Amino acid sequence: MPIEKTKLKALLIEYISGTISKDDLVLLLDEVANRHKNPELEGVLQELWDEIEVDSEVLADTESIFQSIITHSAFEKHTSPSKNRPFWWLSGAAAVLFLGICLSLGYWYAVETPLLQSETALATAITQLPKKEKGAILRLANGTEIDLDSVSNGPLAKQDNMQITLDGTELRYEGNMLDHNEQISWNTIIIPKGKQYQLTLPDGSKMWLNTGTTLTYPICFDSKVREVKIDGEAYFEIKKANKWPFIIKTNRQQVEVLGTNLNVSAYVDDASTKTTLITGNVRVSSYSDGNMSKSTTLTALYSEILVPGQQATTTEGDCKIALSTVDTEEIISWKQNLFVFNNEEISEVMKKVSRWYAVDVEFHDGMKGKRIGGTIPRFEHIDELMKALEATGVLHYKMEGGRVIIMK
């Protein structure tokens, strides 16, 4: 008997999100194989196509892969005697959607391997495949991109007189640190959600980059100034150099450093940018331009010199700099893989959770004004974290694929 539409859609959503059980996977495969008994399947796929955004990279070269799959022997045992072309009944977008689903989950393991003898064996093979996660990306000045999670430790590239080396999650630049040419070349490192990286620049300055951070920096420094641009959060240990300032540019602030340790949180989707001084001294300036990280000629409207333990906050739509005294250990706790919530609104708490675990968050009525405080480890799985948050009694939750639903 064909699966009812609601159940079928639930199976497909679980399949897309990678949460489907082995038994349900077998059920879904059987339903696809017996598609002539369930004409609703194409309609359900079309609905999903309309609801989700398909990853363009996943769908690369779909035609050739699709042709190889529809003739593969692993699916022959599921087909009707009168229909020996397993997936040709899917039309247009629905066929591409189903292909995209399978590609994203490593389903095409069957293309490369001998015929599996049972649905259970096929389900086991699929569910045991490691999930493909996005790695940190190093974008070189010439546009070349290197996936840092897929390359071996050691030398990665050489640009001008600079050697770039990878050691675990640390990227190091070594060589002539001064650029004597007029044209400065820039590299960019992009840290995906759920990961952290460390960067050492040729002057010896170190940076710890938090999840979801993009840092742009020169291959070689100008002899007058050292400058980087950041979207996200990073902890900086800047090598002291007299008369050679280190400038950190964000979307709302410019931080001038002579030699110090500090934390900068400047995510574009946050309403405020915060610079926290750990040791030394820095000057924080704000500008009228809404995207001052790309500007080089603006005059600062406000400027403050910080002492250790102070935080400078600039809020969207307001160039004034608010100074406050903070617990610096709490501010940089992310380096120890900890979440620290200081009586924060649930929305702010879940924004941090969303960044780390790469999930979407949906709030039901009754959560406005609810707050959470405390320190929680960044557990490997989001379920562990959400259970800890639920134990506070402030919220309840449920998971639906890659989405967390928060309710009272």
C-alpha positions, -999 to +999 in steps of 0.1 A: +000+000+000+015+034-009+026+057+018+002+086+026+014+120+015+021+134+050+043+104+059+061+105+026+069+142+029+082+136+065+104+108+052+118+130+024+125+158+049+143+134+072+163+121+042+173+157+032+184+165+067+203+133+072+182+122+103+164+093+086+165+060+104+176+028+086+141+013+087+126+045+073+153+047+046+143+012+034+107+023+034+115+053+013+136+034-011+109+008-016+084+036-022+106+052-048+112+018-065+074+012-066+066+047-078+039+035-102+018+027-071+022+062-057+016+090-082+018+116-054+056+112-050+064+136-078+040+161-064+057+159-029+091+163-045+079+194-064+066+209-031+099+203-015+116+219-045+095+250-040+102+251-002+140+246+000+170+263-015+190+237-034+228+241-031+241+250-065+274+232-058+255+200-050+238+201-084+270+204-104+271+180-134+237+165-124+229+153-159+258+129-162+254+116-127+216+112-132+222+092-164+247+069-147+222+063-118+191+055-138+209+026-155+227+012-124+220-024-114+215-015-077+181-002-086+170-028-111+155-051-084+132-023-073+117-016-108+085-028-123+089-053-152+071-028-175+094+000-164+131-005-166+142+031-163+140+037-125+138+075-123+128+087-158+092+092-145+104+122-125+101+154-145+121+186-145+126+202-111+114+171-092+140+149-108+168+175-101+156+179-065+157+141-059+192+140-074+203+169-052+189+151-021+209+120-029+241+138-037+240+158-005+238+126+015+264+106-003+236+084-018+256+077-049+278+054-030+259+028-050+272+041-083+308+032-073+302-001-056+290-036-065+252-044-062+242-045-026+220-075-018+194-060+005+177-027+014+191-031+049+227-034+036+221-004+014+207+016+043+236+006+065+261+017+039+244+050+034+239+059+070+275+050+079+290+074+053+306+104+069+288+137+064+305+162+041+310+194+061+322+226+047+358+233+056+376+266+062+385+283+030+417+302+022+412+325-008+444+336-023+450+370-040+447+354-074+412+340-066+423+304-060+404+288-031+419+261-008+397+239+014+419+238+045+400+208+059+408+187+029+445+193+025+475+178+044+496+197+069+527+214+055+534+240+028+502+251+010+513+279-013+540+305-020+531+341-028+558+365-037+584+359-009+558+345+015+554+308+025+520+297+037+520+266+059+492+247+075+496+229+109+463+214+121+440+243+125+468+269+124+478+288+093+512+305+093+528+331+070+566+333+070+589+353+049+596+390+040+569+408+060+573+442+042+558+449+008+580+472-011+556+474-041+528+499-045+502+472-050+493+452-019+478+417-024+452+404+000+442+369+012+409+360+029+402+331+053+366+321+057+357+300+088+325+280+085+300+275+113+311+250+140+348+255+134+377+277+147+411+285+132+443+302+142+463+325+120+499+337+125+510+367+103+546+373+093+551+400+120+544+374+147+509+386+154+484+358+162+446+356+157+421+331+169+391+331+146+357+322+159+330+304+140+314+321+111+343+346+107+358+361+076+392+378+079+409+397+050+446+405+054+476+415+032+502+389+022+529+414+031+525+444+053+529+480+042+559+497+058+537+523+074+508+503+088+496+468+094+459+464+086+433+436+086+395+436+080+371+413+099+335+402+098+329+380+128+348+375+160+385+371+167+410+372+196+441+391+187+477+390+201+494+418+183+532+419+182+544+452+195+562+475+170+568+511+177+556+535+150+540+506+131+504+505+142+481+475+137+447+485+124+416+463+127+387+474+106+351+462+112+317+474+098+313+500+126+347+504+143+384+509+136+407+497+163+443+510+164+467+487+183+504+492+192+509+459+210+482+442+230+457+414+234+421+421+226+388+406+214+367+420+185+332+408+179+318+423+147+293+400+131+274+418+104+241+404+116+246+416+151+232+450+161+264+461+178+302+458+174+322+452+206+360+456+212+373+443+245+408+451+257+426+423+276+461+439+280+479+469+267+460+499+251+440+505+220+422+534+204+387+526+191+371+550+166+337+551+149+327+566+116+295+578+100+298+554+070+278+522+074+305+501+059+337+517+071+357+485+068+360+494+030+368+530+036+403+546+039+396+583+039+368+590+064+373+611+095+364+596+129+333+611+146+341+595+180+373+580+195+381+564+228+412+550+244+406+517+263+423+504+294+424+466+302+390+453+312+370+478+292+347+472+263+338+497+235+304+491+220+291+508+188+254+501+179+238+501+145+225+536+136+245+553+164+282+563+160+287+570+197+310+546+216+297+532+249+324+522+274+318+495+300+338+473+324+334+436+316+347+402+327+373+395+301+375+358+308+338+356+300+343+375+267+371+352+254+355+320+268+347+309+232+384+301+228+379+273+254+348+260+235+323+274+260+291+292+257+287+319+283+253+335+286+251+365+309+214+368+316+208+371+278+176+372+258+167+338+243+170+353+208+206+362+215+214+329+231+200+310+201+219+333+176+251+320+192+239+284+191+228+289+154+263+301+144+281+272+160+258+243+149+247+258+116+209+254+123+179+277+117+159+288+148+122+294+150+105+309+180+069+303+191+048+327+210+056+333+247+094+334+245+098+372+243+116+385+275+128+351+285+165+351+296+192+326+303+224+329+323+253+304+328+282+286+312+276+256+290+302+236+270+300+235+232+288+199+230+296+179+199+259+175+191+233+202+194+208+179+211+231+177+241+232+215+243+195+220+239+187+194+266+210+215+289+191+247+280+158+229+285+168+218+319+168+255+330+130+254+328+130+285+306+122+268+273+112+236+255+124+227+221+120+202+193+142+194+163+129+193+127+157+185+104+182+214+104+158+236+124+153+241+161+119+252+173+118+271+206+086+272+227+075+278+263 
